[in-house]
């Protein structure tokens, strides 16, 4: 490719630029990744990267991305990943891919906030050269003039960069389409449905449509801003003229933003992003200058007709700069986003109206490694574990470079921005639960010099003696450890079952034939083997069991335990003699052999006071032999370690 290469610079916000290589992809086939940016940021700025999964059909690829990306974020280029050290060979592929996709997404004129002659980004990765990335920029109007990127700036706090400059707009709209069609000609239902959606789309820009915009939470103290269709038209006229006279007060998104200048912790988008809720009302009443009685008009059907009611539950997210006017946010972000969702839903269900009765609904996710939301349509008439849904999620995991052995995009993982007045409580309590969660966070170091810490991955709830007023002191420690393990699988969304009670655990063991019926209601102990039976029966979870003849041998298992926490990340149950513990991690020095165990002790009988639990050592690091020479694990007792395995599923 004959190019005039010059130098420029680029800002990168995403933590994972090159996605993990697909195992089932031929090394000879180049992989395309789309580079995501925003018209509200200095160009070029890369916010995220997603994989192209329809390289043979860019039309389908554009349809998918149009829904996945919130308005305000857009494809600004392409990254080619291949085994080819020749930079020049891949430049043309990146340019061609980016231009083709953008033309399908935004048209020749750009559309929205995009300019016709847009600055785009290209990238080439040679997998044979340690994954080194070479960037360049080009404009859609002159794809032969390429500027090579000589300076790359990696932002240390990308969330702060994005959300201090912008906010989220969230709009929900539920529409019922009553579609009438002649039973003798059912194909007419498709035409009537298309006509009904076209009417709704036109109503979004009707002068009688009103948009109410309010800050996130009734306690905000900010008055909602009401914009009519007339206001949007006036704003459009003002934007196209140089006149300084304003016919309507201009409100900006910043007028409804609450978090500007405040200290925020970047742990959840619901907590750190300013959110503006948009409601839509339509005034269909006609105003008459003269008093008049109500009029009813009757339109008789010319032939027999049936009615089909089609439900559309829309929910769009948009990203807007805080200095953007609310009128522009509605006209250039909210309305186009709603139109895209309506048309996308229509295209997906059009040919199935009278057969499968599809139930499509949008959900929003912030996958691991991302800090901007993405939107996914799920078909609710399928169960989440049906193969069609599993394959849909697998394709999405591949697109976002997510592991294929854990559920990250199920419905229960979706973020909820509809609930107003979201606040960070800073407590260790799980929302909707009175149980302490993740009590090990903030625990002081183990005291192992030069050790490597391997910890549980994800969240759990702390189950211990006397919890919920149930007296199991002296016999229920293994039951409590099992409950903590089940809570981990629930909170990681592998299972939706409730954490079983002691009686339900006993009933399960009786049902599988491990115990006699008299076991139900007893105070008999259970151990690691019984726990494995229950996890297999209730959750379908398999377990690995490590046996040691004496507590003195447990430090020898630290390497194996560290591997478990690094790869599986599940809590481990340690049972030995008359005691059971939950293990949350190990700190191990391979050279010296020094080690410590992060123990969550189910024998605690007090109230759920986090400070008391930590200071009392009920959750903390335990060395096999402490500074006073005391052995934590008894040398005259055997121990079984139960290592639950993650189900290999999305």
Secondary structure in CASP SS format (residue, H / E / C, confidence):
PFRMAT SS
TARGET T0000
AUTHOR 0000-0000-0000
METHOD secondary structure of the structure
MODEL  1
X C 1.00
X C 1.00
X C 1.00
X C 1.00
X C 1.00
X E 1.00
X E 1.00
X E 1.00
X E 1.00
X E 1.00
X E 1.00
X E 1.00
X C 1.00
X C 1.00
X C 1.00
X C 1.00
X C 1.00
X C 1.00
X C 1.00
X C 1.00
X C 1.00
X C 1.00
X C 1.00
X C 1.00
X C 1.00
X C 1.00
X C 1.00
X C 1.00
X C 1.00
X C 1.00
X E 1.00
X E 1.00
X E 1.00
X E 1.00
X E 1.00
X E 1.00
X E 1.00
X C 1.00
X C 1.00
X C 1.00
X C 1.00
X C 1.00
X C 1.00
X C 1.00
X E 1.00
X E 1.00
X C 1.00
X E 1.00
X E 1.00
X E 1.00
X E 1.00
X C 1.00
X C 1.00
X C 1.00
X C 1.00
X C 1.00
X C 1.00
X H 1.00
X H 1.00
X H 1.00
X H 1.00
X H 1.00
X H 1.00
X H 1.00
X H 1.00
X H 1.00
X H 1.00
X H 1.00
X E 1.00
X C 1.00
X E 1.00
X C 1.00
X C 1.00
X E 1.00
X E 1.00
X E 1.00
X E 1.00
X E 1.00
X E 1.00
X E 1.00
X E 1.00
X E 1.00
X C 1.00
X C 1.00
X C 1.00
X C 1.00
X H 1.00
X H 1.00
X H 1.00
X H 1.00
X H 1.00
X H 1.00
X H 1.00
X H 1.00
X H 1.00
X H 1.00
X H 1.00
X H 1.00
X H 1.00
X H 1.00
X H 1.00
X H 1.00
X H 1.00
X H 1.00
X H 1.00
X H 1.00
X C 1.00
X C 1.00
X C 1.00
X C 1.00
X C 1.00
X C 1.00
X C 1.00
X C 1.00
X C 1.00
X C 1.00
X C 1.00
X C 1.00
X E 1.00
X E 1.00
X E 1.00
X E 1.00
X E 1.00
X E 1.00
X E 1.00
X E 1.00
X H 1.00
X H 1.00
X H 1.00
X C 1.00
X C 1.00
X E 1.00
X E 1.00
X E 1.00
X E 1.00
X E 1.00
X E 1.00
X E 1.00
X E 1.00
X C 1.00
X C 1.00
X E 1.00
X E 1.00
X E 1.00
X E 1.00
X E 1.00
X E 1.00
X E 1.00
X E 1.00
X E 1.00
X E 1.00
X E 1.00
X E 1.00
X E 1.00
X C 1.00
X C 1.00
X C 1.00
X H 1.00
X H 1.00
X H 1.00
X H 1.00
X H 1.00
X H 1.00
X H 1.00
X H 1.00
X E 1.00
X E 1.00
X E 1.00
X E 1.00
X E 1.00
X E 1.00
X E 1.00
X E 1.00
X E 1.00
X E 1.00
X E 1.00
X E 1.00
X E 1.00
X E 1.00
X E 1.00
X E 1.00
X C 1.00
X H 1.00
X H 1.00
X H 1.00
X C 1.00
X C 1.00
X H 1.00
X H 1.00
X H 1.00
X H 1.00
X H 1.00
X H 1.00
X H 1.00
X H 1.00
X H 1.00
X H 1.00
X H 1.00
X H 1.00
X H 1.00
X H 1.00
X H 1.00
X H 1.00
X C 1.00
X C 1.00
X C 1.00
X C 1.00
X C 1.00
X E 1.00
X E 1.00
X E 1.00
X E 1.00
X E 1.00
X E 1.00
X E 1.00
X C 1.00
X C 1.00
X H 1.00
X H 1.00
X H 1.00
X C 1.00
X C 1.00
X C 1.00
X C 1.00
X E 1.00
X E 1.00
X E 1.00
X E 1.00
X H 1.00
X H 1.00
X H 1.00
X H 1.00
X H 1.00
X H 1.00
X H 1.00
X H 1.00
X H 1.00
X H 1.00
X H 1.00
X C 1.00
X C 1.00
X C 1.00
X C 1.00
X C 1.00
X C 1.00
X C 1.00
X C 1.00
X C 1.00
X C 1.00
X C 1.00
X C 1.00
X E 1.00
X H 1.00
X H 1.00
X H 1.00
X H 1.00
X C 1.00
X C 1.00
X C 1.00
X C 1.00
X C 1.00
X C 1.00
X C 1.00
X C 1.00
X C 1.00
X C 1.00
X C 1.00
X C 1.00
X H 1.00
X H 1.00
X H 1.00
X H 1.00
X C 1.00
X C 1.00
X E 1.00
X E 1.00
X E 1.00
X E 1.00
X E 1.00
X E 1.00
X E 1.00
X E 1.00
X C 1.00
X C 1.00
X C 1.00
X C 1.00
X C 1.00
X C 1.00
X C 1.00
X C 1.00
X C 1.00
X C 1.00
X C 1.00
X C 1.00
X C 1.00
X C 1.00
X C 1.00
X C 1.00
X C 1.00
X C 1.00
X C 1.00
X C 1.00
X C 1.00
X C 1.00
X C 1.00
X E 1.00
X E 1.00
X E 1.00
X E 1.00
X E 1.00
X E 1.00
X E 1.00
X E 1.00
X E 1.00
X E 1.00
X E 1.00
X E 1.00
X E 1.00
X E 1.00
X E 1.00
X E 1.00
X C 1.00
X C 1.00
X C 1.00
X E 1.00
X H 1.00
X H 1.00
X H 1.00
X H 1.00
X H 1.00
X H 1.00
X H 1.00
X H 1.00
X H 1.00
X H 1.00
X H 1.00
X H 1.00
X H 1.00
X H 1.00
X H 1.00
X H 1.00
X H 1.00
X H 1.00
X H 1.00
X H 1.00
X H 1.00
X H 1.00
X H 1.00
X H 1.00
X H 1.00
X H 1.00
X H 1.00
X C 1.00
X C 1.00
X C 1.00
X C 1.00
X C 1.00
X C 1.00
X C 1.00
X E 1.00
X E 1.00
X E 1.00
X E 1.00
X E 1.00
X E 1.00
X C 1.00
X C 1.00
X C 1.00
X C 1.00
X C 1.00
X C 1.00
X C 1.00
X C 1.00
X E 1.00
X E 1.00
X E 1.00
X E 1.00
X E 1.00
X E 1.00
X C 1.00
X C 1.00
X C 1.00
X C 1.00
X C 1.00
X C 1.00
X C 1.00
X H 1.00
X H 1.00
X H 1.00
X H 1.00
X H 1.00
X H 1.00
X H 1.00
X H 1.00
X H 1.00
X H 1.00
X H 1.00
X H 1.00
X H 1.00
X H 1.00
X C 1.00
X C 1.00
X C 1.00
X C 1.00
X C 1.00
X C 1.00
X C 1.00
X C 1.00
X C 1.00
X C 1.00
X H 1.00
X H 1.00
X H 1.00
X C 1.00
X C 1.00
X C 1.00
X C 1.00
X C 1.00
X C 1.00
X C 1.00
X C 1.00
X C 1.00
X C 1.00
X C 1.00
X C 1.00
X C 1.00
X C 1.00
X C 1.00
X E 1.00
X C 1.00
X C 1.00
X C 1.00
X C 1.00
X C 1.00
X C 1.00
X E 1.00
X E 1.00
X C 1.00
X C 1.00
X C 1.00
X C 1.00
X C 1.00
X C 1.00
X C 1.00
X C 1.00
X C 1.00
X C 1.00
X C 1.00
X C 1.00
X C 1.00
X C 1.00
X E 1.00
X E 1.00
X E 1.00
X E 1.00
X C 1.00
X C 1.00
X C 1.00
X C 1.00
X C 1.00
X E 1.00
X C 1.00
X C 1.00
X C 1.00
X C 1.00
X C 1.00
X H 1.00
X H 1.00
X H 1.00
X C 1.00
X C 1.00
X C 1.00
X C 1.00
X C 1.00
X C 1.00
X C 1.00
X H 1.00
X H 1.00
X H 1.00
X H 1.00
X H 1.00
X H 1.00
X H 1.00
X H 1.00
X H 1.00
X H 1.00
X H 1.00
X H 1.00
X H 1.00
X H 1.00
X H 1.00
X C 1.00
X C 1.00
X C 1.00
X C 1.00
X C 1.00
X C 1.00
X C 1.00
X C 1.00
X C 1.00
X C 1.00
X H 1.00
X H 1.00
X H 1.00
X H 1.00
X H 1.00
X H 1.00
X H 1.00
X H 1.00
X H 1.00
X H 1.00
X C 1.00
X C 1.00
X C 1.00
X C 1.00
X C 1.00
X H 1.00
X H 1.00
X H 1.00
X C 1.00
X C 1.00
X C 1.00
X C 1.00
X C 1.00
X C 1.00
X C 1.00
X C 1.00
X H 1.00
X H 1.00
X H 1.00
X H 1.00
X H 1.00
X H 1.00
X H 1.00
X H 1.00
X H 1.00
X H 1.00
X H 1.00
X H 1.00
X C 1.00
X C 1.00
X C 1.00
X E 1.00
X E 1.00
X E 1.00
X E 1.00
X E 1.00
X E 1.00
X C 1.00
X C 1.00
X H 1.00
X H 1.00
X H 1.00
X H 1.00
X H 1.00
X H 1.00
X H 1.00
X H 1.00
X H 1.00
X H 1.00
X H 1.00
X H 1.00
X H 1.00
X H 1.00
X H 1.00
X H 1.00
X H 1.00
X C 1.00
X C 1.00
X C 1.00
X C 1.00
X E 1.00
X E 1.00
X E 1.00
X E 1.00
X E 1.00
X C 1.00
X C 1.00
X E 1.00
X E 1.00
X E 1.00
X E 1.00
X E 1.00
X E 1.00
X E 1.00
X E 1.00
X E 1.00
X E 1.00
X C 1.00
X C 1.00
X C 1.00
X C 1.00
X C 1.00
X C 1.00
X E 1.00
X E 1.00
X E 1.00
X E 1.00
X E 1.00
X E 1.00
X C 1.00
X C 1.00
X C 1.00
X C 1.00
X C 1.00
X C 1.00
X C 1.00
X C 1.00
X C 1.00
X H 1.00
X H 1.00
X H 1.00
X H 1.00
X H 1.00
X H 1.00
X C 1.00
X C 1.00
X C 1.00
X E 1.00
X E 1.00
X E 1.00
X E 1.00
X E 1.00
X C 1.00
X E 1.00
X C 1.00
X C 1.00
X C 1.00
X C 1.00
X C 1.00
X E 1.00
X C 1.00
X C 1.00
X C 1.00
X C 1.00
X C 1.00
X C 1.00
X C 1.00
X E 1.00
X E 1.00
X E 1.00
X E 1.00
X E 1.00
X E 1.00
X C 1.00
X C 1.00
X C 1.00
X C 1.00
X C 1.00
X C 1.00
END
